[in-house]
Amino acid sequence: MELLYRLKMTESIAFEGVSLLLAHEAPSILIDRIESCESRHLVALTRHDKRSLYSDERGNVPIWVGIEYMAQAICAYAGIKSLQKNEPIRIGLLLGARHYKTFTEQFKKDCPVTIEVEEMFINETDLVMFDCKITDRIGGHLCATAQIKAILEVDPEKETVA
């Protein structure tokens, strides 16, 4: 209950335990922390300090995994919105990525990145579009950008979009 109270009372919030917000389980959770979340914008962190499902033998992660980082940041955003409404966290549905542009070949081990997602459009069926970008936290270099379209919540009981 304290978590819900805090969500309602602050304008920007942060979470270390991302698993509370996602309909994922380890080892599928790839983002480590929610740095901030405001009404239409979320900032997440991935540290790249441990092995993941996608890391190579040196601990580097292919750049195409950035779409999943963006999708998980959007899921965390939807999870926070659900908690604010005192609703259960549901799975979302990634519909597609437009203009996924990359500016590096991989995410380097021990080089954390910031994932930013900003809600640009939402309709009454929870169809939403986000502008997303991933930035290297050490050098400040842009790693990837995209527009992601998704449905924020799918109700498995109805087998239709919530």
C-alpha positions as CSV (number, residue, x, y, z in Angstrom):
1,M,0.0,0.0,0.0
2,E,2.9,2.4,0.7
3,L,4.1,1.9,-2.9
4,L,0.7,2.9,-4.3
5,Y,0.5,5.9,-2.0
6,R,4.0,7.0,-3.1
7,L,3.0,6.6,-6.8
8,K,0.0,8.8,-6.4
9,M,1.7,11.5,-4.3
10,T,4.8,12.2,-6.4
11,E,5.3,13.7,-9.8
12,S,8.5,11.8,-10.7
13,I,9.2,8.3,-9.3
14,A,12.1,5.8,-9.4
15,F,12.2,2.0,-9.0
16,E,15.1,-0.3,-8.3
17,G,12.9,-3.4,-8.4
18,V,11.7,-3.4,-12.0
19,S,10.2,-6.8,-11.7
20,L,7.3,-5.2,-9.8
21,L,6.3,-3.4,-12.9
22,L,6.8,-6.0,-15.7
23,A,4.9,-9.1,-16.6
24,H,8.3,-10.7,-17.1
25,E,10.4,-13.0,-14.9
26,A,14.2,-13.4,-14.6
27,P,16.2,-13.9,-16.7
28,S,14.0,-12.1,-19.3
29,I,14.1,-8.8,-17.4
30,L,16.8,-6.7,-19.2
31,I,16.4,-3.3,-17.6
32,D,17.8,-2.8,-14.1
33,R,16.2,0.4,-12.8
34,I,13.6,3.0,-13.5
35,E,15.3,6.4,-13.0
36,S,12.2,8.5,-13.3
37,C,8.7,8.4,-14.6
38,E,6.5,11.4,-15.3
39,S,3.1,11.8,-16.9
40,R,4.3,10.9,-20.5
41,H,8.0,10.1,-20.1
42,L,10.0,7.3,-18.5
43,V,13.8,6.9,-18.1
44,A,15.3,3.5,-17.4
45,L,18.8,2.2,-16.9
46,T,20.5,-1.0,-18.1
47,R,23.9,-1.5,-16.5
48,H,25.5,-4.3,-18.7
49,D,27.5,-5.4,-15.7
50,K,26.2,-9.0,-15.7
51,R,25.5,-11.7,-18.2
52,S,22.1,-11.6,-20.0
53,L,20.2,-13.8,-22.3
54,Y,21.8,-11.9,-25.3
55,S,25.3,-11.1,-24.2
56,D,28.2,-12.7,-26.0
57,E,31.2,-14.4,-24.4
58,R,32.8,-11.0,-23.7
59,G,29.6,-9.6,-22.1
60,N,28.6,-7.3,-25.0
61,V,25.0,-7.2,-26.2
62,P,24.0,-6.9,-29.9
63,I,22.5,-3.5,-30.8
64,W,19.2,-5.1,-32.0
65,V,18.4,-5.9,-28.4
66,G,17.8,-2.2,-28.0
67,I,14.2,-2.7,-29.3
68,E,13.6,-5.1,-26.4
69,Y,15.1,-2.5,-24.0
70,M,12.7,0.1,-25.4
71,A,9.8,-2.4,-25.2
72,Q,10.6,-3.2,-21.5
73,A,10.8,0.5,-20.6
74,I,7.3,0.9,-22.2
75,C,6.0,-2.1,-20.2
76,A,7.4,-0.5,-17.0
77,Y,5.7,2.8,-17.9
78,A,2.4,0.8,-18.4
79,G,3.0,-1.0,-15.1
80,I,3.4,2.3,-13.2
81,K,0.2,3.6,-14.9
82,S,-1.6,0.4,-13.8
83,L,-0.4,0.8,-10.2
84,Q,-1.5,4.4,-10.1
85,K,-5.0,3.3,-11.0
86,N,-4.8,0.4,-8.5
87,E,-5.1,-2.1,-11.3
88,P,-3.1,-5.3,-11.9
89,I,-0.1,-5.3,-14.2
90,R,-1.0,-6.9,-17.5
91,I,1.1,-7.9,-20.5
92,G,1.3,-5.5,-23.4
93,L,1.7,-6.2,-27.1
94,L,4.5,-4.8,-29.2
95,L,3.0,-4.0,-32.6
96,G,6.1,-2.7,-34.4
97,A,9.1,-0.5,-34.5
98,R,9.5,2.3,-37.1
99,H,12.8,3.9,-38.0
100,Y,15.0,1.8,-35.7
101,K,18.3,3.6,-36.2
102,T,21.5,2.5,-34.6
103,F,24.7,4.5,-34.1
104,T,26.9,1.7,-32.7
105,E,27.4,-2.0,-33.3
106,Q,26.8,-3.2,-29.8
107,F,26.2,-2.4,-26.2
108,K,29.5,-2.8,-24.4
109,K,30.0,-4.7,-21.2
110,D,30.2,-2.4,-18.1
111,C,28.9,0.6,-20.1
112,P,25.4,1.4,-18.8
113,V,22.8,2.9,-21.1
114,T,19.8,5.1,-20.5
115,I,16.5,4.2,-22.2
116,E,14.1,7.0,-22.6
117,V,10.5,6.5,-23.8
118,E,8.0,9.3,-24.4
119,E,4.3,8.8,-25.1
120,M,3.4,10.7,-28.3
121,F,0.0,9.3,-29.0
122,I,-2.6,7.1,-27.3
123,N,-6.2,6.3,-28.3
124,E,-9.2,4.9,-26.4
125,T,-8.1,1.3,-27.1
126,D,-4.7,1.8,-25.5
127,L,-2.9,1.8,-28.9
128,V,0.1,4.0,-28.2
129,M,3.1,5.3,-30.0
130,F,6.4,6.2,-28.2
131,D,9.5,8.0,-29.3
132,C,12.4,6.1,-27.8
133,K,16.2,6.6,-27.5
134,I,19.1,4.8,-25.9
135,T,22.1,6.8,-24.8
136,D,25.5,5.6,-23.5
137,R,25.8,6.9,-19.9
138,I,29.6,7.1,-19.9
139,G,30.2,9.1,-23.1
140,G,26.7,10.5,-23.7
141,H,26.6,9.0,-27.2
142,L,23.4,8.2,-28.9
143,C,23.2,4.4,-29.4
144,A,19.7,3.9,-31.0
145,T,16.4,5.6,-31.7
146,A,13.0,4.3,-32.8
147,Q,9.3,4.9,-32.7
148,I,7.5,2.0,-31.0
149,K,3.8,1.2,-31.5
150,A,2.2,-1.0,-28.9
151,I,-1.0,-1.9,-27.0
152,L,-0.4,-1.1,-23.4
153,E,-2.6,-3.7,-21.8
154,V,-4.0,-7.0,-23.1
155,D,-6.6,-8.7,-21.0
156,P,-5.9,-12.5,-21.2
157,E,-9.4,-13.3,-19.7
158,K,-11.1,-11.6,-22.7
159,E,-8.5,-12.6,-25.3
160,T,-8.9,-9.0,-26.6
161,V,-7.3,-5.7,-26.0
162,A,-8.3,-4.1,-22.7
